[in-house]
Amino acid sequence: MSELKSGSNLEKVLNAGYFAFTGECGPPKGANVEHLTEKFKFLKGNVDAVNITDNQTAVVRMSSLAASALLVQEGMEANFQMVCRDRNRLAMMADILGAHALGIRNMLCLSGDHQTFGNHPEAKNVHDIDSMQLIRLVKTMREGKFMNGDDIDVPPKMFIGAACNPFADPYEYRVYRLANKIEAGADFIQTQCIFNMEKFRDFMKKVVDMGLHEKCYILAGVTPMKNAGMANFMSKFVPGMDIPDDLIKRLKSVDKRDQSEEGIKFALEQIEEFKEMEGVAGVHLMAIEWEHKVPEIAERAKVLPRPQM
């Protein structure tokens, strides 16, 4: 076992060689704590850590920091997300210190969807630093320094995560961008939702050939499709999504009432393959507004019980 950088549960699970299983939860579009804690119940005990999204799709929601702290209060582990779109470096460093003080030990560094996608398109993009610089910043702070070189009296010990979209253009550049994020200080990577398995197999072969899987833990992103309509919508309107026609046809080939079950079956097939795939250290399950399905999916994917670290 290598020396722990943050001591988070997720880090310990990966460090001990277990196949990790993380989940996700979007905070509410309001101050409704009950709604949030209700969703947490479906994730508790079924995943190693829960990603708390940060104004995803540039739509205003309860802050990731507050929702992550509420998750910690419920005895679970948060993966606190931070996007570069909404804050300058001062706000970022302040929030990182605050997150550590609130018991948060995992952090995912992201650029953030452009504000024109969201419900306040006239908002001002900040992007004082980009996601690559944010990864480096969290690492620098963990080592005891602010961005300007001043000392931090109690450094925030974070397990540093980053995202990777193996399907964005130009495809040939994806593996090198991943290498740059690892070089900047990423300890673990969560990929975008994977639907094109053939392309992902090719991507992972490149990752393994470059030895990147030995420097960083890679968690494959899985999103169970609710129906063919969702697949069609994501294929046409969600940037960077690669959804093969075969999958849409497969969902359409069954009765509308059975399409969600077919979507779950495909997700389970993916998880089985990821367990065997060289370089993949776990799965990040993004059950979008479908948290109540997580216990069933975890059970059927044979990833329970989760290791107690």
Secondary structure, DSSP 8 states (H G I E B T S, - for coil): ----SS--HHHHHHHTT--EEEEEE---SSS-HHHHHHHHHHHTTT-S-EEE-SSGGG---S-HHHHHHHHHHTT--EEEEEESSS--HHHHHHHHHHHHHTT--EEEEE----GGGSS-TTS----SS-HHHHHHHHHHHHTTB-TTS-B-SS----EEEEEE-TTSSSGGGHHHHHHHHHHHT-SEEEEEE---HHHHHHHHHHHHHTTGGGTSEEEEEE-----HHHHHHHHHHSTT----HHHHHHHHTS-GGGHHHHHHHHHHHHHHHHHHSTT--EEEE--TT-GGGHHHHHHHTT--S----
